């Protein structure tokens, strides 16, 4: 068996969708290829030794600028993975109408093996390498956190950039996912998980789609299984639980647990913090192995961990009717075909987990406008709503209930506006993909429909802008 190529799988999905579009083959080839690949090696002094670190930054497309994509710190980082994730970012941004092109970065290290000071040195050196080659900047290429990185690393990146580009007024926009105190945006942390919830909720609210699957509409009462209790998995599970779904099983790398009456996400999270494992959670049963959770009886399965966890081998045993790809590439193309034959609906990663980049876009806009969301309108809205309630109470002689009054009067905070923007983005994207799917009965699945939407948007850019020179 030939070695699995993640970029090859992305190309395969692209080709599958390209035949449902009307673009010139040259345009399609240009959209598919990675425009710029930067592979670097740099020395960093760790203790009294010098280590040579291998790192990457790939800009997949330049049909819009800046490019956008996270930076991974993991031993598994390689060129194939970074190219695939950069390509997915191009299509993801197009689908959710975020005016960026795709990029991705990675450093091949195990972050657990370094002290915070050593990680800071590696991050700053990587940033300086990007600056030297003009591979970072608010109008050029804007990184973000990914697997193995977070707010801390983004703060080091922005500080390095500002040090090397003194006086650049929009410098804060050179990276997103920063701490709120350093130009970050409220609502960024839960954005990807919340986006997964909004996308799947919209699918579940579509009567015709649910009838085909033999399910009722809405997410309330649905049985959900989540694999991965990281940031995305935790928040996805939490928002489903709050909406009245039952999270019946959870899986992590150390094992998996289930309870048919539902698990309390926060309690499991606390248990894991205390014991270092989700196993032996009171009231839950342990699975024999962590991958068994993927095959558990449920309505919605959310793989929110790493690539290719559902493949040709285990896909026939997956019982969920809806599979929501919260992770990047959790299904192989073989799994896709098996699940489609079984009549299951796979909601694809390239748009479903776009909550992160959508809110990154809001953060970037905030950095360019130099003002917090809600600062200008919050009090105005509260004063206006308060006046309207006063008028209604005066004219009717009746009082509005206190909790209703509070709800109506509330002026939007930054987090309210960010979540509202994310909800609008995910609902619009879901409907666009479903419309494309319905408009052509030949399109086999939702992933192909999502690619068709993405290819058409990127193709339109090339067609309208022309080919230089």
C-alpha atoms as one frame of an Amber mdcrd trajectory, in Angstrom:
protein
   0.000   0.000   0.000   1.409   3.403  -0.958   1.962   5.892   1.841  -1.024
   8.131   2.582  -0.522  11.707   1.368  -2.719  14.329   3.027  -2.057  16.809
   0.195  -2.847  14.009  -2.278  -6.210  13.468  -0.528  -6.983  17.197  -0.790
  -6.085  17.133  -4.509  -8.298  14.068  -4.979 -11.266  15.881  -3.391 -10.508
  18.962  -5.524 -10.450  16.932  -8.760 -13.684  15.206  -7.788 -15.377  18.629
  -7.497 -13.593  20.399 -10.389 -15.558  18.435 -12.995 -18.766  20.058 -11.705
 -17.376  23.532 -12.496 -16.898  25.318 -15.829 -13.413  26.804 -15.333 -10.530
  26.676 -17.789  -8.198  23.718 -16.917  -5.319  26.204 -16.488  -7.259  28.165
 -13.852  -8.104  24.914 -12.039  -4.442  23.892 -12.063  -3.429  27.296 -10.657
  -6.031  27.091  -7.872  -4.835  23.589  -6.940  -1.085  24.254  -6.703   0.778
  25.777  -3.724   2.096  29.181  -4.873   5.007  29.569  -2.453   6.728  27.029
  -0.213   9.332  28.199   2.291  11.306  25.404   3.984  13.912  26.545   6.474
  16.511  25.290   8.949  17.807  27.572  11.664  20.062  27.117  14.722  18.836
  27.730  18.270  20.967  27.455  21.408  19.271  25.011  23.801  21.200  24.762
  27.098  24.851  24.511  26.057  24.073  22.765  22.734  23.097  24.146  19.337
  20.009  22.551  17.815  19.060  22.877  14.152  15.309  23.369  13.870  13.321
  22.469  10.745  10.306  24.663   9.934   7.909  25.566   7.119   5.562  28.270
   5.860   3.400  27.543   2.815   1.306  30.136   0.987  -1.137  28.132  -1.081
  -2.823  30.975  -2.966  -2.453  34.706  -3.638  -5.874  35.353  -5.221  -6.541
  37.528  -2.165  -4.176  39.010   0.393  -3.198  38.569   3.154  -2.712  34.800
   3.350  -3.974  33.220   6.556  -3.240  30.036   8.472  -2.060  28.588  11.744
   1.362  27.501  12.981   1.788  23.974  14.366   4.440  22.783  16.791   4.598
  18.980  16.500   7.013  16.199  15.580   4.580  15.101  12.855   4.940  18.420
  10.961   6.149  17.748   7.423   5.863  19.446   4.038   2.966  17.281   2.819
   0.867  18.121   5.895   1.629  21.859   5.776   0.795  22.042   2.042  -2.496
  20.192   2.580  -3.543  22.420   5.472  -2.607  25.570   3.497  -4.772  24.393
   0.579  -7.691  23.660   2.920  -7.334  27.202   4.309  -7.807  28.703   0.815
 -11.024  26.738   0.289 -12.192  27.311   3.863 -11.829  31.107   3.620 -13.630
  31.148   0.262 -16.558  29.093   1.583 -17.139  31.274   4.649 -16.582  34.530
   2.716 -13.456  35.577   4.604 -11.283  37.651   2.203  -8.011  35.791   2.808
  -6.025  33.201   0.844  -4.737  30.027   2.493  -1.399  29.515   4.241   0.004
  27.248   6.949   3.153  27.014   9.040   4.812  24.458  11.221   7.907  23.721
  13.259   9.020  20.091  13.609   9.545  19.964  17.379   7.908  18.362  20.397
   6.969  21.457  22.447   6.737  19.351  25.637  10.520  18.814  25.522  11.390
  22.509  25.841  11.139  25.073  28.619   8.960  28.164  27.954  12.158  30.216
  27.485  13.477  27.758  24.864  10.128  27.751  23.062  10.191  31.549  23.063
  13.630  31.523  21.419  12.460  29.066  18.748   9.249  31.063  18.077  11.065
  34.407  17.839  13.746  32.997  15.552  11.069  31.454  13.293   9.266  34.823
  13.165  12.464  36.645  12.238  13.049  34.138   9.397   9.530  34.867   8.101
  10.134  38.646   8.324  13.410  38.350   6.380  11.645  36.654   3.468   8.533
  38.885   3.665   6.401  35.889   4.687   4.542  37.711   7.492   2.695  41.024
   7.795  -0.861  42.403   8.214  -1.242  42.712   4.428   0.962  39.752   3.425
   0.536  36.668   5.607  -1.142  36.487   9.013  -0.401  33.379  11.153  -2.562
  32.073  14.026  -2.420  29.326  16.660  -2.804  25.670  15.743  -1.882  22.301
  17.263   0.814  22.866  19.919   0.607  26.692  19.939  -1.628  29.275  21.605
  -1.959  32.878  22.780   1.483  32.854  24.387   3.294  32.046  21.125   1.200
  34.603  19.202   2.225  37.318  21.711   5.900  36.435  21.116   5.334  36.641
  17.344   3.668  40.073  17.500   6.392  41.406  19.812   9.145  40.146  17.474
   7.372  41.654  14.469   6.902  45.042  16.179  10.566  45.065  17.251  11.727
  44.492  13.685   9.148  46.793  12.077   9.137  49.835  14.394   6.404  52.390
  13.760   4.214  50.138  11.600   0.766  51.341  12.637  -1.105  48.115  11.870
   1.579  45.776  13.254  -0.888  44.128  15.691  -2.644  42.672  12.638   0.426
  40.568  11.706  -0.909  37.598  13.698  -4.233  36.563  15.281  -5.175  34.442
  18.289  -3.347  36.900  20.572  -4.243  37.483  24.231  -7.119  39.996  24.526
  -4.751  42.372  26.350  -2.463  42.389  23.283  -5.060  43.091  20.598  -6.829
  39.725  20.678 -10.609  39.491  20.388 -13.079  38.149  22.937 -14.738  34.935
  21.731 -11.679  33.641  19.846 -10.971  30.763  22.225 -14.318  28.997  21.748
 -14.734  30.111  18.117 -13.948  26.851  16.289 -16.087  24.718  18.629 -18.950
  27.218  18.467 -18.677  27.307  14.663 -18.910  23.490  14.597 -22.075  23.749
  16.703 -23.658  26.498  14.538 -22.894  24.580  11.319 -24.265  21.248  12.547
 -27.289  22.942  14.143 -28.140  24.550  10.779 -27.833  21.146   9.021 -30.071
  19.577  11.698 -32.645  22.346  11.185 -33.015  21.467   7.479 -36.192  19.379
   7.292 -35.452  17.753   3.903 -31.902  16.749   4.938 -33.073  15.263   8.241
 -35.954  13.365   6.605 -33.484  11.715   4.188 -31.433  10.558   7.203 -34.541
   9.359   9.050 -33.976  11.905  11.837 -36.091  14.601  13.459 -35.105  18.261
  13.033 -33.189  20.191  15.694 -30.296  19.222  17.964 -32.256  18.824  21.224
 -32.292  15.205  22.394 -29.748  14.058  19.782 -27.020  11.643  20.949 -23.562
  13.067  20.313 -20.095  11.462  20.479 -16.994  13.690  20.555 -13.454  12.467
  19.935 -10.829  14.840  21.362 -11.259  17.019  24.447  -8.912  19.781  23.307
 -10.130  23.306  22.716 -12.343  22.420  19.709 -13.755  19.156  21.057 -14.459
  20.578  24.503 -16.336  23.623  23.198 -18.248  21.632  20.540 -19.416  19.197
  23.224 -20.273  22.013  25.640 -22.435  23.958  23.149 -24.295  20.779  22.126
 -24.916  19.969  25.781 -26.227  23.505  26.426 -28.575  23.158  23.428 -30.174
  20.037  24.929 -28.210  17.293  23.154 -26.906  14.265  25.066 -23.142  13.792
  24.860 -23.090   9.997  25.297 -19.380   9.278  24.708 -16.039  11.108  24.840
 -12.658   9.920  23.596  -9.113  11.097  24.245  -5.727   9.600  23.406  -5.547
   7.796  26.775  -8.956   6.126  26.373 -12.703   6.659  25.955 -15.834   6.581
  28.154 -19.582   6.365  27.630 -22.870   6.837  29.468 -26.149   6.497  27.532
 -27.831   9.058  29.785 -25.236  11.670  28.834 -21.947  12.915  30.304 -21.397
  16.272  31.993 -18.608  17.851  29.923 -17.245  20.143  32.634 -17.251  17.345
  35.217 -15.305  15.064  32.821 -12.900  17.913  32.068 -12.283  18.492  35.801
 -11.860  14.737  36.382  -9.213  14.632  33.645  -7.428  17.649  35.138  -7.277
  15.932  38.537  -6.420  12.378  37.446  -4.653  13.000  34.130  -7.172  10.782
  32.304 -10.866  10.736  31.340 -11.004   7.006  32.230 -12.855   5.793  35.360
 -15.126   8.852  35.393 -17.849   8.241  38.027 -21.048   6.981  36.386 -19.372
   6.236  33.042 -18.093   2.989  31.528 -14.646   2.723  29.948 -14.367   1.495
  26.351 -11.820  -1.286  25.703  -9.888   1.070  23.382 -10.247   4.768  22.578
 -11.206   4.217  18.897 -14.305   2.228  19.979 -16.044   5.541  20.686 -16.064
   6.297  16.938 -18.214   3.191  16.395 -20.640   3.878  19.279 -24.377   4.163
  18.652 -25.207   7.885  18.201 -26.843  10.472  15.924 -23.902  12.861  15.535
 -20.216  11.952  15.641 -17.675  14.763  15.994 -14.031  13.768  15.419 -12.156
  16.773  16.865  -8.620  15.367  17.158  -6.177  14.542  14.349  -6.138  13.374
  10.709  -7.383  10.049   9.256  -9.018   8.610  12.385 -11.878   7.216  10.268
 -10.566   5.183   7.333 -11.458   2.332   5.011 -10.988  -0.160   7.846 -13.285
   1.276  10.557 -15.758   3.360   8.465 -18.121   0.363   7.865 -18.620   0.134
  11.655 -19.450   3.841  12.195 -23.108   4.041  13.267 -23.612   7.848  13.340
 -25.918   9.344  10.701 -24.186  12.729  10.774 -20.390  13.032  11.010 -19.193
  16.576  11.716 -15.496  17.007  10.924 -14.285  19.361  13.651 -10.649  18.299
  13.092  -8.716  18.807   9.846  -8.988  15.744   7.599 -10.303  13.190  10.129
 -11.781  11.043   7.315  -9.810   9.463   4.476 -11.321   9.509   0.936 -12.071
   5.762   1.345 -14.063   6.469   4.521 -15.979   9.190   2.655 -17.114   6.740
  -0.009 -18.088   4.009   2.462 -20.149   6.444   4.585 -21.844   7.954   1.497
 -22.902   4.428   0.423 -24.296   3.839   3.925 -26.393   7.003   3.536 -24.600
   8.942   6.298 -23.996  12.678   5.929 -20.403  13.888   6.303 -20.274  17.613
   7.111 -16.802  18.568   5.842 -13.949  20.083   7.858 -13.097  22.732   5.296
 -16.116  24.748   6.265 -17.303  23.224   9.543 -14.172  24.140  11.508 -13.919
  27.603   9.916 -15.045  29.284  13.162 -11.413  29.875  14.085 -10.474  31.681
  10.872 -13.767  33.623  10.863 -13.094  35.056  14.315  -9.414  35.548  13.377
 -10.747  37.736  10.557 -12.778  39.739  13.119  -9.630  40.094  15.261  -7.621
  41.297  12.232 -10.338  43.879  11.426 -10.278  45.018  15.057  -6.484  45.487
  14.826  -6.789  47.531  11.625  -9.572  49.711  13.059  -7.788  50.122  16.434
 -11.064  49.997  18.382 -12.838  47.315  20.420 -16.106  45.941  19.025 -19.101
  47.427  20.855 -17.228  50.449  22.186 -19.046  52.878  19.888 -22.562  51.439
  19.956 -23.091  49.607  23.300 -24.378  52.564  25.365 -26.288  54.057  22.449
 -28.204  50.784  21.999 -28.849  50.453  25.748 -30.144  54.021  26.031 -32.379
  53.635  22.983 -33.824  50.283  24.156 -34.354  51.663  27.653 -36.297  54.602
  26.148 -38.463  52.235  24.030 -39.302  50.095  27.112 -40.149  53.255  29.076
 -42.523  54.360  26.303 -44.195  50.910  26.085 -44.658  50.776  29.882 -46.014
  54.353  29.925 -48.493  53.739  27.103 -49.762  50.338  28.328 -49.598  50.941
  32.053 -47.954  47.511  32.384 -44.461  46.619  33.528 -42.063  44.507  31.450
 -40.744  41.526  33.466 -37.308  42.237  34.947 -35.461  39.418  33.118 -37.067
  40.399  29.777 -36.198  44.038  30.421 -32.549  43.100  31.013 -32.465  41.046
  27.797 -34.007  43.802  25.647 -31.900  46.593  27.127 -28.575  44.765  26.831
 -26.210  46.620  24.494 -23.815  44.356  22.596 -20.446  43.548  24.168 -17.520
  42.502  21.945 -18.216  38.795  22.526 -21.904  39.222  21.536 -20.955  40.822
  18.214 -18.241  38.243  17.508 -20.617  35.337  18.172 -23.361  36.969  16.125
 -20.951  37.429  13.207 -19.842  33.802  13.517 -23.434  32.526  13.604 -24.301
  34.537  10.473 -21.149  33.234   8.720 -21.816  29.551   9.470 -25.530  29.692
   8.583 -24.836  31.464   5.263 -22.027  29.017   4.370 -24.179  25.963   5.200
 -26.999  27.239   3.010 -24.663  28.087   0.107 -23.183  24.565   0.165 -26.592
  22.880   0.401 -27.933  25.039  -2.463 -24.941  24.057  -4.649 -25.539  20.389
  -3.778 -29.259  20.556  -4.558 -28.681  22.451  -7.818 -26.703  19.544  -9.278
 -27.958  16.006  -8.523 -24.668  14.646  -9.934 -22.687  16.022  -6.945 -22.199
  12.960  -4.707 -21.689  14.480  -1.249 -21.499  17.622   0.866 -17.678  17.758
   0.737 -17.736  17.872  -3.072 -20.458  20.563  -2.929 -18.262  22.598  -0.533
 -15.298  22.289  -2.923 -17.523  23.382  -5.846 -18.515  26.522  -3.892 -14.844
  27.222  -3.025 -13.509  26.604  -6.545 -16.172  28.868  -8.044 -15.304  31.727
  -5.672 -11.528  31.466  -6.181 -12.036  30.972  -9.933 -14.156  34.133 -10.071
 -11.268  36.079  -8.484  -8.835  34.894 -11.168 -11.366  35.528 -13.942 -12.165
  39.077 -12.789  -8.631  40.128 -11.829  -7.062  38.613 -14.934  -3.709  36.883
 -15.223  -0.630  39.119 -14.768   1.128  40.241 -16.970
